Amino acid sequence: MNIEGTVKAVCISPARGTEKRPVEKGIFIKDFGIENDAHAGSWHRQVSLLSCEKVDAFNEKGAAVTDGDFGENLLVEGIDFRLLPVGTILKAGTVSLHITQIGKECHSSCAIRQRVGDCIMPREGVFAEVLASGEIRPGDRMTAELPDPERPFTAAVITLSDKGARGEREDQSGPAAAGMLKEAGFEVVELLLLPDEPEQLKKELCRLADRRQVELILTSGGTGFSLRDQTPEATMAVADRNAPGIAEYIRMRSAEITDRAMLGRGVSVIRKGSLIINLPGSPKAVKESLGFILEPLKHGLGILRGSVSECAREDAFPR
């Protein structure tokens, strides 16, 4: 598919949360962002992009915003970024950008929202990291390449631990899971440590699934009988579909090691294009549980992505 557009404006700002201003050119630095822009740094939202048509439609309502007012670095005509998935590669000149997030949560200090009462960046904007350095100027042609269907699966790991979040205990479960995923060829994009707060967990699960479009999200901890153990409930609350076989299989195989496996309450669900699986809290149990399911998961994730079809053999699952 040939997707292309034209860069209408390049904008930067010295501080986050402020309106950006157009410049003659942007100097893009690999793994960093745009020179002299406040959002540059070692993270996944180095560059923000917005479709010119979305701004025009907003201005038709009488808003009268100008280039950079929504905090966008690049304003592009001819490409509807919200139709592009995470993983899309954008190219302009020698610059190569990798879309890492779709939309965002608008913060209370957003300058454009305070001025005109609304901001389309959270709904229509996308964010990217810089893969190749160079310069971009207004008038430059930009092309978009959809993600390779054979690319590595993306993953995120969330550890739920009150003591860990307070710095009273080192998190070993999350890094253990991340290490196994990397060895299996996954791209681990985030490793989070949260307290046992269900609302915070729901918020992060939604962000990872909806905005970052992470394909596999693992949680560790919060699956026991303690009153603070609310991970399964938070996970079910954000689910679109149930995928119970994975959690059931983990308990079945774990029961071969300890009969206390029957006390585990972890669940496995699907939200949009993301598979979310609850793992136990201990590093040993995490390694065992993930070891049981890691290889078969790839087939399921391929079906979820659309790069693998369901097997038609008579003895194949799922039915």
MARVOKOL-23593 format. One record per residue (C-alpha): x, y, z; residue number from 1; residue in three letters. Coordinates in steps of 0.2 Angstrom, whole numbers. Last residue first. Example, Ala and Ser with C-alpha at 12.3 -4.5 7.8 and 13.67 -1.06 7.14 Angstrom:
<X: 68 Y: -5 Z: 36 i: 2 aa: ser> $
<X: 62 Y: -22 Z: 39 i: 1 aa: ala> $
# end
This chain:
<X: -62 Y: -127 Z: 89 i: 319 aa: arg> $
<X: -46 Y: -120 Z: 95 i: 318 aa: pro> $
<X: -37 Y: -131 Z: 93 i: 317 aa: phe> $
<X: -32 Y: -144 Z: 79 i: 316 aa: ala> $
<X: -37 Y: -162 Z: 79 i: 315 aa: asp> $
<X: -47 Y: -161 Z: 63 i: 314 aa: glu> $
<X: -34 Y: -150 Z: 54 i: 313 aa: arg> $
<X: -40 Y: -133 Z: 48 i: 312 aa: ala> $
<X: -27 Y: -122 Z: 58 i: 311 aa: cys> $
<X: -33 Y: -105 Z: 61 i: 310 aa: glu> $
<X: -23 Y: -92 Z: 50 i: 309 aa: ser> $
<X: -7 Y: -83 Z: 55 i: 308 aa: val> $
<X: -2 Y: -65 Z: 51 i: 307 aa: ser> $
<X: -19 Y: -58 Z: 58 i: 306 aa: gly> $
<X: -12 Y: -51 Z: 74 i: 305 aa: arg> $
<X: -23 Y: -61 Z: 85 i: 304 aa: leu> $
<X: -19 Y: -77 Z: 74 i: 303 aa: ile> $
<X: -1 Y: -73 Z: 76 i: 302 aa: gly> $
<X: -3 Y: -70 Z: 95 i: 301 aa: leu> $
<X: -11 Y: -87 Z: 96 i: 300 aa: gly> $
<X: 3 Y: -96 Z: 87 i: 299 aa: his> $
<X: 16 Y: -87 Z: 98 i: 298 aa: lys> $
<X: 7 Y: -92 Z: 114 i: 297 aa: leu> $
<X: 11 Y: -110 Z: 111 i: 296 aa: pro> $
<X: 30 Y: -106 Z: 114 i: 295 aa: glu> $
<X: 28 Y: -96 Z: 130 i: 294 aa: leu> $
<X: 15 Y: -106 Z: 139 i: 293 aa: ile> $
<X: 23 Y: -118 Z: 151 i: 292 aa: phe> $
<X: 39 Y: -108 Z: 153 i: 291 aa: gly> $
<X: 29 Y: -93 Z: 157 i: 290 aa: leu> $
<X: 21 Y: -102 Z: 172 i: 289 aa: ser> $
<X: 38 Y: -109 Z: 178 i: 288 aa: glu> $
<X: 47 Y: -93 Z: 177 i: 287 aa: lys> $
<X: 34 Y: -83 Z: 185 i: 286 aa: val> $
<X: 32 Y: -96 Z: 199 i: 285 aa: ala> $
<X: 50 Y: -95 Z: 203 i: 284 aa: lys> $
<X: 50 Y: -76 Z: 202 i: 283 aa: pro> $
<X: 36 Y: -75 Z: 214 i: 282 aa: ser> $
<X: 20 Y: -65 Z: 210 i: 281 aa: gly> $
<X: 9 Y: -77 Z: 200 i: 280 aa: pro> $
<X: 5 Y: -73 Z: 182 i: 279 aa: leu> $
<X: -10 Y: -64 Z: 174 i: 278 aa: asn> $
<X: -11 Y: -64 Z: 155 i: 277 aa: ile> $
<X: -17 Y: -50 Z: 144 i: 276 aa: ile> $
<X: -18 Y: -53 Z: 125 i: 275 aa: leu> $
<X: -19 Y: -37 Z: 115 i: 274 aa: ser> $
<X: -27 Y: -34 Z: 99 i: 273 aa: gly> $
<X: -43 Y: -27 Z: 106 i: 272 aa: lys> $
<X: -43 Y: -33 Z: 124 i: 271 aa: arg> $
<X: -41 Y: -51 Z: 126 i: 270 aa: ile> $
<X: -41 Y: -61 Z: 142 i: 269 aa: val> $
<X: -31 Y: -73 Z: 153 i: 268 aa: ser> $
<X: -35 Y: -75 Z: 172 i: 267 aa: val> $
<X: -25 Y: -77 Z: 188 i: 266 aa: gly> $
<X: -34 Y: -84 Z: 203 i: 265 aa: arg> $
<X: -21 Y: -95 Z: 210 i: 264 aa: gly> $
<X: -27 Y: -106 Z: 225 i: 263 aa: leu> $
<X: -27 Y: -122 Z: 214 i: 262 aa: met> $
<X: -8 Y: -120 Z: 212 i: 261 aa: ala> $
<X: -6 Y: -124 Z: 231 i: 260 aa: arg> $
<X: -5 Y: -142 Z: 225 i: 259 aa: asp> $
<X: 13 Y: -139 Z: 220 i: 258 aa: thr> $
<X: 23 Y: -145 Z: 206 i: 257 aa: ile> $
<X: 11 Y: -155 Z: 195 i: 256 aa: glu> $
<X: -2 Y: -142 Z: 201 i: 255 aa: ala> $
<X: 8 Y: -129 Z: 191 i: 254 aa: ser> $
<X: 4 Y: -138 Z: 175 i: 253 aa: arg> $
<X: -15 Y: -137 Z: 178 i: 252 aa: met> $
<X: -14 Y: -119 Z: 185 i: 251 aa: arg> $
<X: -5 Y: -113 Z: 169 i: 250 aa: ile> $
<X: -17 Y: -123 Z: 158 i: 249 aa: tyr> $
<X: -32 Y: -115 Z: 166 i: 248 aa: glu> $
<X: -24 Y: -97 Z: 164 i: 247 aa: ala> $
<X: -21 Y: -101 Z: 146 i: 246 aa: ile> $
<X: -38 Y: -109 Z: 142 i: 245 aa: gly> $
<X: -48 Y: -95 Z: 149 i: 244 aa: pro> $
<X: -47 Y: -83 Z: 134 i: 243 aa: ala> $
<X: -61 Y: -71 Z: 138 i: 242 aa: asn> $
<X: -66 Y: -57 Z: 127 i: 241 aa: arg> $
<X: -66 Y: -38 Z: 128 i: 240 aa: asp> $
<X: -57 Y: -37 Z: 144 i: 239 aa: ala> $
<X: -55 Y: -21 Z: 154 i: 238 aa: val> $
<X: -64 Y: -26 Z: 170 i: 237 aa: ala> $
<X: -58 Y: -44 Z: 168 i: 236 aa: met> $
<X: -40 Y: -38 Z: 171 i: 235 aa: thr> $
<X: -45 Y: -27 Z: 186 i: 234 aa: ala> $
<X: -54 Y: -42 Z: 194 i: 233 aa: glu> $
<X: -39 Y: -54 Z: 191 i: 232 aa: pro> $
<X: -27 Y: -41 Z: 198 i: 231 aa: thr> $
<X: -36 Y: -38 Z: 214 i: 230 aa: gln> $
<X: -25 Y: -45 Z: 228 i: 229 aa: asp> $
<X: -26 Y: -32 Z: 241 i: 228 aa: arg> $
<X: -39 Y: -43 Z: 251 i: 227 aa: leu> $
<X: -27 Y: -57 Z: 251 i: 226 aa: ser> $
<X: -33 Y: -73 Z: 242 i: 225 aa: phe> $
<X: -20 Y: -73 Z: 228 i: 224 aa: gly> $
<X: -18 Y: -66 Z: 211 i: 223 aa: thr> $
<X: -10 Y: -49 Z: 215 i: 222 aa: gly> $
<X: 7 Y: -53 Z: 207 i: 221 aa: gly> $
<X: 14 Y: -53 Z: 190 i: 220 aa: ser> $
<X: 6 Y: -46 Z: 175 i: 219 aa: thr> $
<X: 10 Y: -50 Z: 157 i: 218 aa: leu> $
<X: 4 Y: -40 Z: 142 i: 217 aa: ile> $
<X: 6 Y: -47 Z: 125 i: 216 aa: leu> $
<X: 2 Y: -38 Z: 108 i: 215 aa: glu> $
<X: 6 Y: -20 Z: 114 i: 214 aa: val> $
<X: -5 Y: -8 Z: 105 i: 213 aa: gln> $
<X: 4 Y: 7 Z: 113 i: 212 aa: arg> $
<X: -12 Y: 17 Z: 113 i: 211 aa: arg> $
<X: -26 Y: 4 Z: 116 i: 210 aa: asp> $
<X: -18 Y: -11 Z: 124 i: 209 aa: ala> $
<X: -4 Y: -2 Z: 134 i: 208 aa: leu> $
<X: -15 Y: 12 Z: 139 i: 207 aa: arg> $
<X: -30 Y: 1 Z: 144 i: 206 aa: cys> $
<X: -18 Y: -10 Z: 154 i: 205 aa: leu> $
<X: -11 Y: 5 Z: 162 i: 204 aa: glu> $
<X: -28 Y: 12 Z: 167 i: 203 aa: lys> $
<X: -34 Y: -4 Z: 174 i: 202 aa: lys> $
<X: -18 Y: -6 Z: 184 i: 201 aa: leu> $
<X: -21 Y: 11 Z: 192 i: 200 aa: gln> $
<X: -39 Y: 7 Z: 196 i: 199 aa: glu> $
<X: -34 Y: -10 Z: 203 i: 198 aa: pro> $
<X: -21 Y: -3 Z: 216 i: 197 aa: glu> $
<X: -9 Y: -17 Z: 221 i: 196 aa: asp> $
<X: 6 Y: -5 Z: 219 i: 195 aa: pro> $
<X: 14 Y: -4 Z: 202 i: 194 aa: leu> $
<X: 31 Y: -9 Z: 194 i: 193 aa: leu> $
<X: 32 Y: -7 Z: 175 i: 192 aa: leu> $
<X: 43 Y: -15 Z: 161 i: 191 aa: leu> $
<X: 39 Y: -8 Z: 144 i: 190 aa: glu> $
<X: 43 Y: -11 Z: 126 i: 189 aa: val> $
<X: 49 Y: -29 Z: 127 i: 188 aa: val> $
<X: 52 Y: -35 Z: 109 i: 187 aa: glu> $
<X: 49 Y: -54 Z: 109 i: 186 aa: phe> $
<X: 62 Y: -66 Z: 102 i: 185 aa: gly> $
<X: 60 Y: -80 Z: 115 i: 184 aa: ala> $
<X: 76 Y: -74 Z: 124 i: 183 aa: glu> $
<X: 68 Y: -57 Z: 125 i: 182 aa: lys> $
<X: 52 Y: -65 Z: 133 i: 181 aa: leu> $
<X: 62 Y: -75 Z: 145 i: 180 aa: met> $
<X: 72 Y: -59 Z: 151 i: 179 aa: gly> $
<X: 56 Y: -49 Z: 153 i: 178 aa: ala> $
<X: 48 Y: -62 Z: 164 i: 177 aa: ala> $
<X: 63 Y: -63 Z: 175 i: 176 aa: ala> $
<X: 64 Y: -43 Z: 175 i: 175 aa: pro> $
<X: 46 Y: -43 Z: 181 i: 174 aa: gly> $
<X: 48 Y: -56 Z: 194 i: 173 aa: ser> $
<X: 64 Y: -49 Z: 203 i: 172 aa: gln> $
<X: 57 Y: -33 Z: 209 i: 171 aa: asp> $
<X: 67 Y: -28 Z: 224 i: 170 aa: glu> $
<X: 58 Y: -25 Z: 240 i: 169 aa: arg> $
<X: 55 Y: -9 Z: 251 i: 168 aa: glu> $
<X: 55 Y: 3 Z: 236 i: 167 aa: gly> $
<X: 37 Y: 9 Z: 239 i: 166 aa: arg> $
<X: 32 Y: 1 Z: 223 i: 165 aa: ala> $
<X: 40 Y: -15 Z: 227 i: 164 aa: gly> $
<X: 32 Y: -16 Z: 244 i: 163 aa: lys> $
<X: 15 Y: -13 Z: 237 i: 162 aa: asp> $
<X: 18 Y: -26 Z: 223 i: 161 aa: ser> $
<X: 10 Y: -28 Z: 206 i: 160 aa: leu> $
<X: 23 Y: -31 Z: 192 i: 159 aa: thr> $
<X: 18 Y: -26 Z: 175 i: 158 aa: ile> $
<X: 27 Y: -33 Z: 159 i: 157 aa: val> $
<X: 25 Y: -27 Z: 142 i: 156 aa: ala> $
<X: 26 Y: -37 Z: 125 i: 155 aa: ala> $
<X: 29 Y: -34 Z: 107 i: 154 aa: thr> $
<X: 29 Y: -48 Z: 94 i: 153 aa: phe> $
<X: 44 Y: -49 Z: 82 i: 152 aa: pro> $
<X: 40 Y: -43 Z: 64 i: 151 aa: arg> $
<X: 33 Y: -56 Z: 52 i: 150 aa: glu> $
<X: 18 Y: -45 Z: 47 i: 149 aa: pro> $
<X: 30 Y: -31 Z: 43 i: 148 aa: asp> $
<X: 22 Y: -15 Z: 49 i: 147 aa: pro> $
<X: 14 Y: -3 Z: 36 i: 146 aa: leu> $
<X: 26 Y: 9 Z: 27 i: 145 aa: glu> $
<X: 21 Y: 27 Z: 27 i: 144 aa: ala> $
<X: 29 Y: 41 Z: 15 i: 143 aa: thr> $
<X: 33 Y: 59 Z: 19 i: 142 aa: met> $
<X: 37 Y: 72 Z: 5 i: 141 aa: arg> $
<X: 45 Y: 88 Z: 11 i: 140 aa: asp> $
<X: 36 Y: 104 Z: 9 i: 139 aa: gly> $
<X: 40 Y: 110 Z: 26 i: 138 aa: pro> $
<X: 57 Y: 104 Z: 31 i: 137 aa: arg> $
<X: 64 Y: 88 Z: 38 i: 136 aa: ile> $
<X: 82 Y: 85 Z: 42 i: 135 aa: glu> $
<X: 92 Y: 69 Z: 46 i: 134 aa: gly> $
<X: 94 Y: 55 Z: 58 i: 133 aa: ser> $
<X: 87 Y: 37 Z: 57 i: 132 aa: ala> $
<X: 76 Y: 27 Z: 69 i: 131 aa: leu> $
<X: 68 Y: 42 Z: 78 i: 130 aa: val> $
<X: 54 Y: 38 Z: 90 i: 129 aa: glu> $
<X: 36 Y: 41 Z: 86 i: 128 aa: ala> $
<X: 19 Y: 48 Z: 93 i: 127 aa: phe> $
<X: 2 Y: 49 Z: 85 i: 126 aa: val> $
<X: -11 Y: 63 Z: 86 i: 125 aa: gly> $
<X: -30 Y: 62 Z: 83 i: 124 aa: glu> $
<X: -38 Y: 59 Z: 99 i: 123 aa: arg> $
<X: -26 Y: 65 Z: 112 i: 122 aa: pro> $
<X: -20 Y: 79 Z: 100 i: 121 aa: met> $
<X: -38 Y: 85 Z: 97 i: 120 aa: ile> $
<X: -37 Y: 98 Z: 111 i: 119 aa: cys> $
<X: -53 Y: 107 Z: 117 i: 118 aa: asp> $
<X: -58 Y: 122 Z: 127 i: 117 aa: gly> $
<X: -50 Y: 135 Z: 116 i: 116 aa: val> $
<X: -36 Y: 143 Z: 128 i: 115 aa: arg> $
<X: -36 Y: 130 Z: 142 i: 114 aa: gln> $
<X: -36 Y: 116 Z: 130 i: 113 aa: arg> $
<X: -23 Y: 123 Z: 119 i: 112 aa: ile> $
<X: -11 Y: 126 Z: 134 i: 111 aa: ala> $
<X: -13 Y: 108 Z: 141 i: 110 aa: cys> $
<X: -10 Y: 110 Z: 160 i: 109 aa: ser> $
<X: -23 Y: 97 Z: 165 i: 108 aa: ser> $
<X: -15 Y: 83 Z: 155 i: 107 aa: his> $
<X: -22 Y: 75 Z: 139 i: 106 aa: cys> $
<X: -21 Y: 56 Z: 139 i: 105 aa: glu> $
<X: -13 Y: 50 Z: 123 i: 104 aa: lys> $
<X: -16 Y: 46 Z: 105 i: 103 aa: gly> $
<X: -8 Y: 31 Z: 96 i: 102 aa: ile> $
<X: 9 Y: 26 Z: 102 i: 101 aa: gln> $
<X: 25 Y: 19 Z: 95 i: 100 aa: thr> $
<X: 26 Y: 25 Z: 77 i: 99 aa: ile> $
<X: 44 Y: 23 Z: 70 i: 98 aa: his> $
<X: 52 Y: 37 Z: 61 i: 97 aa: leu> $
<X: 65 Y: 37 Z: 48 i: 96 aa: ser> $
<X: 74 Y: 53 Z: 42 i: 95 aa: val> $
<X: 84 Y: 53 Z: 27 i: 94 aa: thr> $
<X: 72 Y: 62 Z: 17 i: 93 aa: gly> $
<X: 55 Y: 59 Z: 25 i: 92 aa: ala> $
<X: 50 Y: 42 Z: 30 i: 91 aa: lys> $
<X: 37 Y: 35 Z: 42 i: 90 aa: leu> $
<X: 38 Y: 17 Z: 48 i: 89 aa: ile> $
<X: 22 Y: 9 Z: 55 i: 88 aa: thr> $
<X: 25 Y: -1 Z: 71 i: 87 aa: gly> $
<X: 9 Y: 6 Z: 80 i: 86 aa: val> $
<X: -5 Y: 5 Z: 67 i: 85 aa: pro> $
<X: -10 Y: 18 Z: 54 i: 84 aa: leu> $
<X: -28 Y: 24 Z: 53 i: 83 aa: leu> $
<X: -25 Y: 37 Z: 66 i: 82 aa: arg> $
<X: -11 Y: 45 Z: 56 i: 81 aa: phe> $
<X: -23 Y: 51 Z: 42 i: 80 aa: asp> $
<X: -10 Y: 55 Z: 29 i: 79 aa: ile> $
<X: -12 Y: 68 Z: 15 i: 78 aa: gly> $
<X: -6 Y: 84 Z: 24 i: 77 aa: glu> $
<X: 7 Y: 82 Z: 38 i: 76 aa: val> $
<X: 9 Y: 93 Z: 53 i: 75 aa: leu> $
<X: 25 Y: 88 Z: 62 i: 74 aa: leu> $
<X: 30 Y: 92 Z: 80 i: 73 aa: asn> $
<X: 13 Y: 93 Z: 87 i: 72 aa: glu> $
<X: 9 Y: 103 Z: 102 i: 71 aa: gly> $
<X: -9 Y: 107 Z: 98 i: 70 aa: phe> $
<X: -4 Y: 125 Z: 94 i: 69 aa: asp> $
<X: 10 Y: 119 Z: 82 i: 68 aa: gly> $
<X: 3 Y: 127 Z: 66 i: 67 aa: asp> $
<X: -11 Y: 139 Z: 70 i: 66 aa: thr> $
<X: -28 Y: 138 Z: 79 i: 65 aa: val> $
<X: -43 Y: 148 Z: 73 i: 64 aa: ala> $
<X: -56 Y: 138 Z: 84 i: 63 aa: ala> $
<X: -71 Y: 143 Z: 73 i: 62 aa: gly> $
<X: -79 Y: 126 Z: 70 i: 61 aa: lys> $
<X: -70 Y: 125 Z: 53 i: 60 aa: glu> $
<X: -54 Y: 126 Z: 63 i: 59 aa: asn> $
<X: -56 Y: 109 Z: 70 i: 58 aa: phe> $
<X: -59 Y: 102 Z: 52 i: 57 aa: ala> $
<X: -43 Y: 111 Z: 46 i: 56 aa: asp> $
<X: -33 Y: 103 Z: 61 i: 55 aa: val> $
<X: -39 Y: 86 Z: 57 i: 54 aa: lys> $
<X: -35 Y: 89 Z: 38 i: 53 aa: glu> $
<X: -17 Y: 93 Z: 43 i: 52 aa: cys> $
<X: -14 Y: 76 Z: 51 i: 51 aa: ser> $
<X: -4 Y: 77 Z: 67 i: 50 aa: leu> $
<X: 13 Y: 70 Z: 72 i: 49 aa: leu> $
<X: 22 Y: 70 Z: 89 i: 48 aa: ser> $
<X: 41 Y: 65 Z: 90 i: 47 aa: val> $
<X: 51 Y: 58 Z: 104 i: 46 aa: gln> $
<X: 37 Y: 49 Z: 112 i: 45 aa: arg> $
<X: 45 Y: 32 Z: 115 i: 44 aa: his> $
<X: 58 Y: 37 Z: 127 i: 43 aa: trp> $
<X: 77 Y: 42 Z: 128 i: 42 aa: ser> $
<X: 74 Y: 61 Z: 125 i: 41 aa: gly> $
<X: 66 Y: 74 Z: 114 i: 40 aa: ala> $
<X: 50 Y: 81 Z: 121 i: 39 aa: his> $
<X: 57 Y: 98 Z: 125 i: 38 aa: ala> $
<X: 63 Y: 102 Z: 107 i: 37 aa: asp> $
<X: 80 Y: 109 Z: 104 i: 36 aa: asn> $
<X: 85 Y: 96 Z: 92 i: 35 aa: glu> $
<X: 71 Y: 84 Z: 87 i: 34 aa: ile> $
<X: 71 Y: 67 Z: 94 i: 33 aa: gly> $
<X: 83 Y: 56 Z: 104 i: 32 aa: phe> $
<X: 86 Y: 38 Z: 97 i: 31 aa: asp> $
<X: 92 Y: 45 Z: 81 i: 30 aa: lys> $
<X: 93 Y: 64 Z: 80 i: 29 aa: ile> $
<X: 81 Y: 74 Z: 69 i: 28 aa: phe> $
<X: 85 Y: 92 Z: 65 i: 27 aa: ile> $
<X: 69 Y: 101 Z: 61 i: 26 aa: gly> $
<X: 68 Y: 114 Z: 48 i: 25 aa: lys> $
<X: 62 Y: 132 Z: 45 i: 24 aa: glu> $
<X: 54 Y: 132 Z: 62 i: 23 aa: val> $
<X: 35 Y: 133 Z: 67 i: 22 aa: pro> $
<X: 31 Y: 136 Z: 85 i: 21 aa: arg> $
<X: 25 Y: 124 Z: 98 i: 20 aa: lys> $
<X: 11 Y: 126 Z: 111 i: 19 aa: glu> $
<X: 15 Y: 122 Z: 129 i: 18 aa: thr> $
<X: 13 Y: 106 Z: 139 i: 17 aa: gly> $
<X: 32 Y: 102 Z: 138 i: 16 aa: arg> $
<X: 44 Y: 116 Z: 137 i: 15 aa: ala> $
<X: 57 Y: 123 Z: 124 i: 14 aa: pro> $
<X: 45 Y: 121 Z: 109 i: 13 aa: ser> $
<X: 46 Y: 114 Z: 92 i: 12 aa: ile> $
<X: 37 Y: 114 Z: 76 i: 11 aa: cys> $
<X: 39 Y: 108 Z: 58 i: 10 aa: val> $
<X: 25 Y: 112 Z: 46 i: 9 aa: ala> $
<X: 16 Y: 107 Z: 30 i: 8 aa: lys> $
<X: 25 Y: 90 Z: 28 i: 7 aa: val> $
<X: 17 Y: 82 Z: 12 i: 6 aa: thr> $
<X: 9 Y: 65 Z: 11 i: 5 aa: gly> $
<X: 11 Y: 47 Z: 6 i: 4 aa: glu> $
<X: 3 Y: 30 Z: 8 i: 3 aa: ile> $
<X: 7 Y: 17 Z: -5 i: 2 aa: asn> $
<X: 0 Y: 0 Z: 0 i: 1 aa: met> $
# end
